């Protein structure tokens, strides 16, 4: 399972980093919107790690409910 993080930004109204994570699994790509609560000066590595973990949790859903890219 490969992950690719795209378009991360900070939303001050929600005090959260937001972005999308693309996960490729068995030749198929899936896109997940993610949000990580935290201060604006949170380590970029921590933001990426939390977003990847969140997307991987979402990707454990039943494959019948996925939308394909």
PDB file of N, H, CA, C and O in Angstrom:
ATOM      1  N   UNK A   1       0.851  -1.164   0.000  1.00  0.00           N
ATOM      2  CA  UNK A   1       0.000   0.000   0.000  1.00  0.00           C
ATOM      3  C   UNK A   1       0.901   1.232   0.000  1.00  0.00           C
ATOM      4  O   UNK A   1       1.685   1.446   0.925  1.00  0.00           O
ATOM      5  N   UNK A   2       0.774   2.030  -1.045  1.00  0.00           N
ATOM      6  H   UNK A   2       0.137   1.856  -1.797  1.00  0.00           H
ATOM      7  CA  UNK A   2       1.573   3.244  -1.162  1.00  0.00           C
ATOM      8  C   UNK A   2       0.699   4.460  -0.898  1.00  0.00           C
ATOM      9  O   UNK A   2      -0.471   4.485  -1.279  1.00  0.00           O
ATOM     10  N   UNK A   3       1.266   5.467  -0.246  1.00  0.00           N
ATOM     11  H   UNK A   3       2.216   5.447   0.063  1.00  0.00           H
ATOM     12  CA  UNK A   3       0.520   6.696   0.027  1.00  0.00           C
ATOM     13  C   UNK A   3       1.211   7.887  -0.617  1.00  0.00           C
ATOM     14  O   UNK A   3       2.437   7.926  -0.726  1.00  0.00           O
ATOM     15  N   UNK A   4       0.412   8.852  -1.039  1.00  0.00           N
ATOM     16  H   UNK A   4      -0.583   8.820  -0.951  1.00  0.00           H
ATOM     17  CA  UNK A   4       0.936  10.102  -1.585  1.00  0.00           C
ATOM     18  C   UNK A   4       0.118  11.246  -0.996  1.00  0.00           C
ATOM     19  O   UNK A   4      -1.107  11.274  -1.118  1.00  0.00           O
ATOM     20  N   UNK A   5       0.800  12.179  -0.362  1.00  0.00           N
ATOM     21  H   UNK A   5       1.795  12.156  -0.263  1.00  0.00           H
ATOM     22  CA  UNK A   5       0.133  13.316   0.270  1.00  0.00           C
ATOM     23  C   UNK A   5       0.119  14.481  -0.709  1.00  0.00           C
ATOM     24  O   UNK A   5       1.135  14.814  -1.318  1.00  0.00           O
ATOM     25  N   UNK A   6      -1.058  15.098  -0.849  1.00  0.00           N
ATOM     26  H   UNK A   6      -1.884  14.828  -0.354  1.00  0.00           H
ATOM     27  CA  UNK A   6      -1.190  16.224  -1.774  1.00  0.00           C
ATOM     28  C   UNK A   6      -1.918  17.378  -1.098  1.00  0.00           C
ATOM     29  O   UNK A   6      -2.809  17.169  -0.274  1.00  0.00           O
ATOM     30  N   UNK A   7      -1.534  18.578  -1.451  1.00  0.00           N
ATOM     31  H   UNK A   7      -0.811  18.748  -2.120  1.00  0.00           H
ATOM     32  CA  UNK A   7      -2.270  19.787  -1.076  1.00  0.00           C
ATOM     33  C   UNK A   7      -2.558  19.930   0.413  1.00  0.00           C
ATOM     34  O   UNK A   7      -3.723  19.966   0.810  1.00  0.00           O
ATOM     35  N   UNK A   8      -1.540  20.010   1.230  1.00  0.00           N
ATOM     36  H   UNK A   8      -0.594  19.981   0.908  1.00  0.00           H
ATOM     37  CA  UNK A   8      -1.751  20.255   2.661  1.00  0.00           C
ATOM     38  C   UNK A   8      -1.799  21.762   2.911  1.00  0.00           C
ATOM     39  O   UNK A   8      -0.973  22.514   2.396  1.00  0.00           O
ATOM     40  N   UNK A   9      -2.776  22.189   3.707  1.00  0.00           N
ATOM     41  H   UNK A   9      -3.447  21.578   4.126  1.00  0.00           H
ATOM     42  CA  UNK A   9      -2.889  23.589   4.099  1.00  0.00           C
ATOM     43  C   UNK A   9      -3.353  23.652   5.546  1.00  0.00           C
ATOM     44  O   UNK A   9      -3.860  22.672   6.092  1.00  0.00           O
ATOM     45  N   UNK A  10      -3.176  24.805   6.153  1.00  0.00           N
ATOM     46  H   UNK A  10      -2.764  25.602   5.709  1.00  0.00           H
ATOM     47  CA  UNK A  10      -3.617  24.999   7.535  1.00  0.00           C
ATOM     48  C   UNK A  10      -4.900  25.813   7.530  1.00  0.00           C
ATOM     49  O   UNK A  10      -4.969  26.864   6.893  1.00  0.00           O
ATOM     50  N   UNK A  11      -5.916  25.335   8.234  1.00  0.00           N
ATOM     51  H   UNK A  11      -5.861  24.481   8.751  1.00  0.00           H
ATOM     52  CA  UNK A  11      -7.195  26.031   8.357  1.00  0.00           C
ATOM     53  C   UNK A  11      -7.272  26.623   9.765  1.00  0.00           C
ATOM     54  O   UNK A  11      -7.567  25.898  10.715  1.00  0.00           O
ATOM     55  N   UNK A  12      -7.013  27.920   9.917  1.00  0.00           N
ATOM     56  H   UNK A  12      -6.773  28.508   9.145  1.00  0.00           H
ATOM     57  CA  UNK A  12      -7.003  28.515  11.255  1.00  0.00           C
ATOM     58  C   UNK A  12      -8.378  28.503  11.928  1.00  0.00           C
ATOM     59  O   UNK A  12      -8.455  28.509  13.157  1.00  0.00           O
ATOM     60  N   UNK A  13      -9.455  28.487  11.154  1.00  0.00           N
ATOM     61  H   UNK A  13      -9.393  28.483  10.156  1.00  0.00           H
ATOM     62  CA  UNK A  13     -10.795  28.453  11.750  1.00  0.00           C
ATOM     63  C   UNK A  13     -11.035  27.150  12.511  1.00  0.00           C
ATOM     64  O   UNK A  13     -11.769  27.125  13.499  1.00  0.00           O
ATOM     65  N   UNK A  14     -10.413  26.073  12.041  1.00  0.00           N
ATOM     66  H   UNK A  14      -9.817  26.093  11.238  1.00  0.00           H
ATOM     67  CA  UNK A  14     -10.560  24.764  12.689  1.00  0.00           C
ATOM     68  C   UNK A  14      -9.321  24.350  13.476  1.00  0.00           C
ATOM     69  O   UNK A  14      -9.310  23.287  14.097  1.00  0.00           O
ATOM     70  N   UNK A  15      -8.288  25.171  13.455  1.00  0.00           N
ATOM     71  H   UNK A  15      -8.297  26.035  12.950  1.00  0.00           H
ATOM     72  CA  UNK A  15      -7.002  24.822  14.083  1.00  0.00           C
ATOM     73  C   UNK A  15      -6.547  23.440  13.635  1.00  0.00           C
ATOM     74  O   UNK A  15      -6.190  22.586  14.447  1.00  0.00           O
ATOM     75  N   UNK A  16      -6.570  23.245  12.312  1.00  0.00           N
ATOM     76  H   UNK A  16      -6.860  23.939  11.653  1.00  0.00           H
ATOM     77  CA  UNK A  16      -6.235  21.924  11.777  1.00  0.00           C
ATOM     78  C   UNK A  16      -5.546  22.040  10.422  1.00  0.00           C
ATOM     79  O   UNK A  16      -5.804  22.962   9.648  1.00  0.00           O
ATOM     80  N   UNK A  17      -4.670  21.086  10.161  1.00  0.00           N
ATOM     81  H   UNK A  17      -4.461  20.337  10.790  1.00  0.00           H
ATOM     82  CA  UNK A  17      -4.103  20.905   8.838  1.00  0.00           C
ATOM     83  C   UNK A  17      -5.088  20.051   8.053  1.00  0.00           C
ATOM     84  O   UNK A  17      -5.646  19.087   8.576  1.00  0.00           O
ATOM     85  N   UNK A  18      -5.293  20.414   6.793  1.00  0.00           N
ATOM     86  H   UNK A  18      -4.839  21.197   6.367  1.00  0.00           H
ATOM     87  CA  UNK A  18      -6.213  19.664   5.946  1.00  0.00           C
ATOM     88  C   UNK A  18      -5.510  19.322   4.644  1.00  0.00           C
ATOM     89  O   UNK A  18      -4.586  20.016   4.219  1.00  0.00           O
ATOM     90  N   UNK A  19      -5.950  18.267   4.032  1.00  0.00           N
ATOM     91  H   UNK A  19      -6.700  17.703   4.377  1.00  0.00           H
ATOM     92  CA  UNK A  19      -5.362  17.870   2.762  1.00  0.00           C
ATOM     93  C   UNK A  19      -5.974  16.584   2.272  1.00  0.00           C
ATOM     94  O   UNK A  19      -6.944  16.078   2.837  1.00  0.00           O
ATOM     95  N   UNK A  20      -5.393  16.064   1.212  1.00  0.00           N
ATOM     96  H   UNK A  20      -4.605  16.475   0.754  1.00  0.00           H
ATOM     97  CA  UNK A  20      -5.886  14.796   0.698  1.00  0.00           C
ATOM     98  C   UNK A  20      -4.730  13.818   0.592  1.00  0.00           C
ATOM     99  O   UNK A  20      -3.585  14.193   0.338  1.00  0.00           O
ATOM    100  N   UNK A  21      -5.065  12.564   0.792  1.00  0.00           N
ATOM    101  H   UNK A  21      -5.995  12.259   0.998  1.00  0.00           H
ATOM    102  CA  UNK A  21      -4.089  11.486   0.720  1.00  0.00           C
ATOM    103  C   UNK A  21      -4.574  10.509  -0.335  1.00  0.00           C
ATOM    104  O   UNK A  21      -5.722  10.066  -0.295  1.00  0.00           O
ATOM    105  N   UNK A  22      -3.711  10.172  -1.272  1.00  0.00           N
ATOM    106  H   UNK A  22      -2.778  10.531  -1.304  1.00  0.00           H
ATOM    107  CA  UNK A  22      -4.022   9.144  -2.255  1.00  0.00           C
ATOM    108  C   UNK A  22      -3.342   7.859  -1.816  1.00  0.00           C
ATOM    109  O   UNK A  22      -2.148   7.851  -1.516  1.00  0.00           O
ATOM    110  N   UNK A  23      -4.106   6.770  -1.780  1.00  0.00           N
ATOM    111  H   UNK A  23      -5.076   6.777  -2.025  1.00  0.00           H
ATOM    112  CA  UNK A  23      -3.565   5.462  -1.423  1.00  0.00           C
ATOM    113  C   UNK A  23      -3.722   4.553  -2.628  1.00  0.00           C
ATOM    114  O   UNK A  23      -4.808   4.443  -3.197  1.00  0.00           O
ATOM    115  N   UNK A  24      -2.634   3.903  -3.013  1.00  0.00           N
ATOM    116  H   UNK A  24      -1.752   3.993  -2.551  1.00  0.00           H
ATOM    117  CA  UNK A  24      -2.668   2.923  -4.086  1.00  0.00           C
ATOM    118  C   UNK A  24      -2.544   1.552  -3.458  1.00  0.00           C
ATOM    119  O   UNK A  24      -1.596   1.266  -2.727  1.00  0.00           O
ATOM    120  N   UNK A  25      -3.522   0.709  -3.758  1.00  0.00           N
ATOM    121  H   UNK A  25      -4.292   0.941  -4.352  1.00  0.00           H
ATOM    122  CA  UNK A  25      -3.553  -0.632  -3.188  1.00  0.00           C
ATOM    123  C   UNK A  25      -3.992  -1.607  -4.274  1.00  0.00           C
ATOM    124  O   UNK A  25      -5.075  -1.470  -4.842  1.00  0.00           O
ATOM    125  N   UNK A  26      -3.155  -2.580  -4.555  1.00  0.00           N
ATOM    126  H   UNK A  26      -2.275  -2.692  -4.093  1.00  0.00           H
ATOM    127  CA  UNK A  26      -3.448  -3.601  -5.572  1.00  0.00           C
ATOM    128  C   UNK A  26      -3.780  -2.968  -6.917  1.00  0.00           C
ATOM    129  O   UNK A  26      -4.698  -3.403  -7.613  1.00  0.00           O
ATOM    130  N   UNK A  27      -3.020  -1.932  -7.273  1.00  0.00           N
ATOM    131  H   UNK A  27      -2.275  -1.578  -6.708  1.00  0.00           H
ATOM    132  CA  UNK A  27      -3.178  -1.299  -8.570  1.00  0.00           C
ATOM    133  C   UNK A  27      -4.323  -0.307  -8.683  1.00  0.00           C
ATOM    134  O   UNK A  27      -4.541   0.252  -9.757  1.00  0.00           O
ATOM    135  N   UNK A  28      -5.058  -0.075  -7.607  1.00  0.00           N
ATOM    136  H   UNK A  28      -4.881  -0.530  -6.734  1.00  0.00           H
ATOM    137  CA  UNK A  28      -6.166   0.870  -7.635  1.00  0.00           C
ATOM    138  C   UNK A  28      -5.863   2.033  -6.701  1.00  0.00           C
ATOM    139  O   UNK A  28      -5.274   1.854  -5.635  1.00  0.00           O
ATOM    140  N   UNK A  29      -6.279   3.243  -7.124  1.00  0.00           N
ATOM    141  H   UNK A  29      -6.757   3.388  -7.990  1.00  0.00           H
ATOM    142  CA  UNK A  29      -6.034   4.445  -6.325  1.00  0.00           C
ATOM    143  C   UNK A  29      -7.311   4.906  -5.644  1.00  0.00           C
ATOM    144  O   UNK A  29      -8.396   4.877  -6.225  1.00  0.00           O
ATOM    145  N   UNK A  30      -7.155   5.332  -4.399  1.00  0.00           N
ATOM    146  H   UNK A  30      -6.274   5.355  -3.927  1.00  0.00           H
ATOM    147  CA  UNK A  30      -8.268   5.829  -3.600  1.00  0.00           C
ATOM    148  C   UNK A  30      -7.843   7.142  -2.958  1.00  0.00           C
ATOM    149  O   UNK A  30      -6.697   7.289  -2.533  1.00  0.00           O
ATOM    150  N   UNK A  31      -8.766   8.095  -2.890  1.00  0.00           N
ATOM    151  H   UNK A  31      -9.696   7.976  -3.235  1.00  0.00           H
ATOM    152  CA  UNK A  31      -8.450   9.423  -2.354  1.00  0.00           C
ATOM    153  C   UNK A  31      -9.246   9.658  -1.074  1.00  0.00           C
ATOM    154  O   UNK A  31     -10.445   9.385  -1.011  1.00  0.00           O
ATOM    155  N   UNK A  32      -8.551  10.173  -0.051  1.00  0.00           N
ATOM    156  H   UNK A  32      -7.577  10.395  -0.103  1.00  0.00           H
ATOM    157  CA  UNK A  32      -9.179  10.410   1.246  1.00  0.00           C
ATOM    158  C   UNK A  32      -8.919  11.836   1.709  1.00  0.00           C
ATOM    159  O   UNK A  32      -7.767  12.271   1.727  1.00  0.00           O
ATOM    160  N   UNK A  33      -9.968  12.580   2.087  1.00  0.00           N
ATOM    161  H   UNK A  33     -10.903  12.226   2.073  1.00  0.00           H
ATOM    162  CA  UNK A  33      -9.764  13.893   2.702  1.00  0.00           C
ATOM    163  C   UNK A  33      -9.390  13.684   4.165  1.00  0.00           C
ATOM    164  O   UNK A  33     -10.018  12.887   4.862  1.00  0.00           O
ATOM    165  N   UNK A  34      -8.381  14.390   4.623  1.00  0.00           N
ATOM    166  H   UNK A  34      -7.871  15.038   4.057  1.00  0.00           H
ATOM    167  CA  UNK A  34      -7.913  14.217   6.003  1.00  0.00           C
ATOM    168  C   UNK A  34      -7.776  15.572   6.685  1.00  0.00           C
ATOM    169  O   UNK A  34      -7.532  16.592   6.041  1.00  0.00           O
ATOM    170  N   UNK A  35      -7.938  15.555   8.000  1.00  0.00           N
ATOM    171  H   UNK A  35      -8.136  14.726   8.523  1.00  0.00           H
ATOM    172  CA  UNK A  35      -7.743  16.751   8.819  1.00  0.00           C
ATOM    173  C   UNK A  35      -7.057  16.339  10.112  1.00  0.00           C
ATOM    174  O   UNK A  35      -7.448  15.366  10.757  1.00  0.00           O
ATOM    175  N   UNK A  36      -6.031  17.093  10.481  1.00  0.00           N
ATOM    176  H   UNK A  36      -5.713  17.883   9.957  1.00  0.00           H
ATOM    177  CA  UNK A  36      -5.251  16.816  11.691  1.00  0.00           C
ATOM    178  C   UNK A  36      -5.283  18.055  12.575  1.00  0.00           C
ATOM    179  O   UNK A  36      -4.783  19.112  12.188  1.00  0.00           O
ATOM    180  N   UNK A  37      -5.865  17.927  13.754  1.00  0.00           N
ATOM    181  H   UNK A  37      -6.270  17.069  14.069  1.00  0.00           H
ATOM    182  CA  UNK A  37      -5.907  19.034  14.706  1.00  0.00           C
ATOM    183  C   UNK A  37      -4.505  19.297  15.250  1.00  0.00           C
ATOM    184  O   UNK A  37      -3.753  18.364  15.531  1.00  0.00           O
ATOM    185  N   UNK A  38      -4.163  20.573  15.394  1.00  0.00           N
ATOM    186  H   UNK A  38      -4.773  21.331  15.166  1.00  0.00           H
ATOM    187  CA  UNK A  38      -2.874  20.909  15.975  1.00  0.00           C
ATOM    188  C   UNK A  38      -2.506  22.355  15.730  1.00  0.00           C
ATOM    189  O   UNK A  38      -3.175  23.053  14.967  1.00  0.00           O
ATOM    190  N   UNK A  39      -1.447  22.805  16.373  1.00  0.00           N
ATOM    191  H   UNK A  39      -0.904  22.239  16.993  1.00  0.00           H
ATOM    192  CA  UNK A  39      -1.003  24.191  16.199  1.00  0.00           C
ATOM    193  C   UNK A  39      -0.355  24.391  14.831  1.00  0.00           C
ATOM    194  O   UNK A  39       0.123  23.443  14.209  1.00  0.00           O
ATOM    195  N   UNK A  40      -0.349  25.637  14.380  1.00  0.00           N
ATOM    196  H   UNK A  40      -0.737  26.407  14.885  1.00  0.00           H
ATOM    197  CA  UNK A  40       0.214  25.956  13.080  1.00  0.00           C
ATOM    198  C   UNK A  40       1.695  25.585  12.968  1.00  0.00           C
ATOM    199  O   UNK A  40       2.190  25.325  11.871  1.00  0.00           O
ATOM    200  N   UNK A  41       2.401  25.561  14.099  1.00  0.00           N
ATOM    201  H   UNK A  41       1.999  25.772  14.990  1.00  0.00           H
ATOM    202  CA  UNK A  41       3.831  25.250  14.057  1.00  0.00           C
ATOM    203  C   UNK A  41       4.131  23.769  14.318  1.00  0.00           C
ATOM    204  O   UNK A  41       5.260  23.419  14.662  1.00  0.00           O
ATOM    205  N   UNK A  42       3.132  22.905  14.157  1.00  0.00           N
ATOM    206  H   UNK A  42       2.215  23.190  13.878  1.00  0.00           H
ATOM    207  CA  UNK A  42       3.356  21.464  14.321  1.00  0.00           C
ATOM    208  C   UNK A  42       4.377  20.993  13.281  1.00  0.00           C
ATOM    209  O   UNK A  42       4.398  21.488  12.154  1.00  0.00           O
ATOM    210  N   UNK A  43       5.197  20.059  13.658  1.00  0.00           N
ATOM    211  H   UNK A  43       5.180  19.657  14.574  1.00  0.00           H
ATOM    212  CA  UNK A  43       6.214  19.517  12.769  1.00  0.00           C
ATOM    213  C   UNK A  43       5.576  18.952  11.496  1.00  0.00           C
ATOM    214  O   UNK A  43       4.614  18.188  11.577  1.00  0.00           O
ATOM    215  N   UNK A  44       6.102  19.320  10.320  1.00  0.00           N
ATOM    216  H   UNK A  44       6.884  19.940  10.254  1.00  0.00           H
ATOM    217  CA  UNK A  44       5.568  18.763   9.072  1.00  0.00           C
ATOM    218  C   UNK A  44       5.601  17.230   9.043  1.00  0.00           C
ATOM    219  O   UNK A  44       4.697  16.601   8.494  1.00  0.00           O
ATOM    220  N   UNK A  45       6.620  16.642   9.623  1.00  0.00           N
ATOM    221  H   UNK A  45       7.355  17.153  10.070  1.00  0.00           H
ATOM    222  CA  UNK A  45       6.704  15.176   9.658  1.00  0.00           C
ATOM    223  C   UNK A  45       5.563  14.590  10.487  1.00  0.00           C
ATOM    224  O   UNK A  45       5.003  13.554  10.129  1.00  0.00           O
ATOM    225  N   UNK A  46       5.219  15.246  11.588  1.00  0.00           N
ATOM    226  H   UNK A  46       5.674  16.088  11.879  1.00  0.00           H
ATOM    227  CA  UNK A  46       4.112  14.788  12.435  1.00  0.00           C
ATOM    228  C   UNK A  46       2.776  14.921  11.706  1.00  0.00           C
ATOM    229  O   UNK A  46       1.931  14.029  11.786  1.00  0.00           O
ATOM    230  N   UNK A  47       2.587  16.031  10.998  1.00  0.00           N
ATOM    231  H   UNK A  47       3.274  16.755  10.934  1.00  0.00           H
ATOM    232  CA  UNK A  47       1.356  16.237  10.229  1.00  0.00           C
ATOM    233  C   UNK A  47       1.214  15.132   9.187  1.00  0.00           C
ATOM    234  O   UNK A  47       0.151  14.523   9.069  1.00  0.00           O
ATOM    235  N   UNK A  48       2.280  14.870   8.432  1.00  0.00           N
ATOM    236  H   UNK A  48       3.144  15.365   8.528  1.00  0.00           H
ATOM    237  CA  UNK A  48       2.230  13.831   7.398  1.00  0.00           C
ATOM    238  C   UNK A  48       1.939  12.461   7.998  1.00  0.00           C
ATOM    239  O   UNK A  48       1.121  11.712   7.465  1.00  0.00           O
ATOM    240  N   UNK A  49       2.601  12.128   9.099  1.00  0.00           N
ATOM    241  H   UNK A  49       3.266  12.736   9.532  1.00  0.00           H
ATOM    242  CA  UNK A  49       2.406  10.819   9.733  1.00  0.00           C
ATOM    243  C   UNK A  49       0.964  10.647  10.196  1.00  0.00           C
ATOM    244  O   UNK A  49       0.373   9.582  10.016  1.00  0.00           O
ATOM    245  N   UNK A  50       0.400  11.691  10.792  1.00  0.00           N
ATOM    246  H   UNK A  50       0.881  12.555  10.939  1.00  0.00           H
ATOM    247  CA  UNK A  50      -0.985  11.595  11.276  1.00  0.00           C
ATOM    248  C   UNK A  50      -1.978  11.503  10.125  1.00  0.00           C
ATOM    249  O   UNK A  50      -2.965  10.772  10.204  1.00  0.00           O
ATOM    250  N   UNK A  51      -1.710  12.253   9.047  1.00  0.00           N
ATOM    251  H   UNK A  51      -0.908  12.846   8.982  1.00  0.00           H
ATOM    252  CA  UNK A  51      -2.601  12.185   7.889  1.00  0.00           C
ATOM    253  C   UNK A  51      -2.551  10.807   7.236  1.00  0.00           C
ATOM    254  O   UNK A  51      -3.584  10.252   6.862  1.00  0.00           O
ATOM    255  N   UNK A  52      -1.349  10.263   7.102  1.00  0.00           N
ATOM    256  H   UNK A  52      -0.510  10.714   7.406  1.00  0.00           H
ATOM    257  CA  UNK A  52      -1.221   8.922   6.519  1.00  0.00           C
ATOM    258  C   UNK A  52      -1.946   7.890   7.376  1.00  0.00           C
ATOM    259  O   UNK A  52      -2.639   7.024   6.842  1.00  0.00           O
ATOM    260  N   UNK A  53      -1.799   7.970   8.682  1.00  0.00           N
ATOM    261  H   UNK A  53      -1.236   8.673   9.116  1.00  0.00           H
ATOM    262  CA  UNK A  53      -2.467   7.017   9.579  1.00  0.00           C
ATOM    263  C   UNK A  53      -3.984   7.141   9.456  1.00  0.00           C
ATOM    264  O   UNK A  53      -4.695   6.136   9.442  1.00  0.00           O
ATOM    265  N   UNK A  54      -4.476   8.373   9.368  1.00  0.00           N
ATOM    266  H   UNK A  54      -3.899   9.189   9.379  1.00  0.00           H
ATOM    267  CA  UNK A  54      -5.916   8.594   9.242  1.00  0.00           C
ATOM    268  C   UNK A  54      -6.441   7.996   7.935  1.00  0.00           C
ATOM    269  O   UNK A  54      -7.471   7.322   7.929  1.00  0.00           O
ATOM    270  N   UNK A  55      -5.739   8.240   6.835  1.00  0.00           N
ATOM    271  H   UNK A  55      -4.902   8.787   6.839  1.00  0.00           H
ATOM    272  CA  UNK A  55      -6.166   7.707   5.538  1.00  0.00           C
ATOM    273  C   UNK A  55      -6.121   6.181   5.527  1.00  0.00           C
ATOM    274  O   UNK A  55      -7.009   5.539   4.965  1.00  0.00           O
ATOM    275  N   UNK A  56      -5.106   5.604   6.136  1.00  0.00           N
ATOM    276  H   UNK A  56      -4.385   6.126   6.593  1.00  0.00           H
ATOM    277  CA  UNK A  56      -5.016   4.138   6.175  1.00  0.00           C
ATOM    278  C   UNK A  56      -6.153   3.541   6.991  1.00  0.00           C
ATOM    279  O   UNK A  56      -6.666   2.476   6.645  1.00  0.00           O
ATOM    280  N   UNK A  57      -6.551   4.205   8.063  1.00  0.00           N
ATOM    281  H   UNK A  57      -6.134   5.070   8.344  1.00  0.00           H
ATOM    282  CA  UNK A  57      -7.709   3.722   8.832  1.00  0.00           C
ATOM    283  C   UNK A  57      -8.971   3.760   7.969  1.00  0.00           C
ATOM    284  O   UNK A  57      -9.779   2.832   8.000  1.00  0.00           O
ATOM    285  N   UNK A  58      -9.132   4.833   7.203  1.00  0.00           N
ATOM    286  H   UNK A  58      -8.476   5.587   7.178  1.00  0.00           H
ATOM    287  CA  UNK A  58     -10.305   4.935   6.334  1.00  0.00           C
ATOM    288  C   UNK A  58     -10.258   3.901   5.214  1.00  0.00           C
ATOM    289  O   UNK A  58     -11.305   3.438   4.760  1.00  0.00           O
ATOM    290  N   UNK A  59      -9.074   3.538   4.768  1.00  0.00           N
ATOM    291  H   UNK A  59      -8.224   3.914   5.136  1.00  0.00           H
ATOM    292  CA  UNK A  59      -8.950   2.597   3.652  1.00  0.00           C
ATOM    293  C   UNK A  59      -9.267   1.169   4.054  1.00  0.00           C
ATOM    294  O   UNK A  59      -9.347   0.296   3.191  1.00  0.00           O
ATOM    295  N   UNK A  60      -9.448   0.908   5.342  1.00  0.00           N
ATOM    296  H   UNK A  60      -9.382   1.618   6.043  1.00  0.00           H
ATOM    297  CA  UNK A  60      -9.807  -0.433   5.797  1.00  0.00           C
ATOM    298  C   UNK A  60     -11.292  -0.722   5.612  1.00  0.00           C
ATOM    299  O   UNK A  60     -11.771  -1.775   6.032  1.00  0.00           O
ATOM    300  N   UNK A  61     -12.023   0.197   4.990  1.00  0.00           N
ATOM    301  H   UNK A  61     -11.633   1.052   4.649  1.00  0.00           H
ATOM    302  CA  UNK A  61     -13.455  -0.001   4.763  1.00  0.00           C
ATOM    303  C   UNK A  61     -13.686  -1.102   3.732  1.00  0.00           C
ATOM    304  O   UNK A  61     -12.766  -1.517   3.029  1.00  0.00           O
ATOM    305  N   UNK A  62     -14.923  -1.562   3.658  1.00  0.00           N
ATOM    306  H   UNK A  62     -15.671  -1.225   4.230  1.00  0.00           H
ATOM    307  CA  UNK A  62     -15.323  -2.554   2.668  1.00  0.00           C
ATOM    308  C   UNK A  62     -15.048  -2.001   1.270  1.00  0.00           C
ATOM    309  O   UNK A  62     -15.529  -0.914   0.949  1.00  0.00           O
ATOM    310  N   UNK A  63     -14.289  -2.713   0.425  1.00  0.00           N
ATOM    311  H   UNK A  63     -13.899  -3.595   0.686  1.00  0.00           H
ATOM    312  CA  UNK A  63     -13.956  -2.210  -0.920  1.00  0.00           C
ATOM    313  C   UNK A  63     -15.177  -1.874  -1.778  1.00  0.00           C
ATOM    314  O   UNK A  63     -15.055  -1.099  -2.727  1.00  0.00           O
ATOM    315  N   UNK A  64     -16.324  -2.424  -1.477  1.00  0.00           N
ATOM    316  H   UNK A  64     -16.423  -3.053  -0.707  1.00  0.00           H
ATOM    317  CA  UNK A  64     -17.526  -2.148  -2.267  1.00  0.00           C
ATOM    318  C   UNK A  64     -17.976  -0.692  -2.143  1.00  0.00           C
ATOM    319  O   UNK A  64     -18.728  -0.213  -2.992  1.00  0.00           O
ATOM    320  N   UNK A  65     -17.537   0.020  -1.107  1.00  0.00           N
ATOM    321  H   UNK A  65     -16.926  -0.369  -0.417  1.00  0.00           H
ATOM    322  CA  UNK A  65     -17.967   1.406  -0.916  1.00  0.00           C
ATOM    323  C   UNK A  65     -16.955   2.424  -1.434  1.00  0.00           C
ATOM    324  O   UNK A  65     -17.170   3.625  -1.268  1.00  0.00           O
ATOM    325  N   UNK A  66     -15.862   1.987  -2.055  1.00  0.00           N
ATOM    326  H   UNK A  66     -15.688   1.012  -2.190  1.00  0.00           H
ATOM    327  CA  UNK A  66     -14.839   2.894  -2.565  1.00  0.00           C
ATOM    328  C   UNK A  66     -15.278   3.533  -3.880  1.00  0.00           C
ATOM    329  O   UNK A  66     -16.058   2.956  -4.637  1.00  0.00           O
ATOM    330  N   UNK A  67     -14.763   4.732  -4.137  1.00  0.00           N
ATOM    331  H   UNK A  67     -14.129   5.201  -3.522  1.00  0.00           H
ATOM    332  CA  UNK A  67     -14.884   5.326  -5.461  1.00  0.00           C
ATOM    333  C   UNK A  67     -13.510   5.243  -6.104  1.00  0.00           C
ATOM    334  O   UNK A  67     -12.499   5.434  -5.429  1.00  0.00           O
ATOM    335  N   UNK A  68     -13.460   4.964  -7.381  1.00  0.00           N
ATOM    336  H   UNK A  68     -14.281   4.808  -7.929  1.00  0.00           H
ATOM    337  CA  UNK A  68     -12.200   4.755  -8.083  1.00  0.00           C
ATOM    338  C   UNK A  68     -11.799   5.996  -8.849  1.00  0.00           C
ATOM    339  O   UNK A  68     -12.651   6.714  -9.372  1.00  0.00           O
ATOM    340  N   UNK A  69     -10.476   6.254  -8.917  1.00  0.00           N
ATOM    341  H   UNK A  69      -9.784   5.671  -8.492  1.00  0.00           H
ATOM    342  CA  UNK A  69      -9.954   7.392  -9.678  1.00  0.00           C
ATOM    343  C   UNK A  69      -9.641   6.959 -11.083  1.00  0.00           C
ATOM    344  O   UNK A  69      -9.189   7.770 -11.892  1.00  0.00           O
TER     345      UNK A  69
END
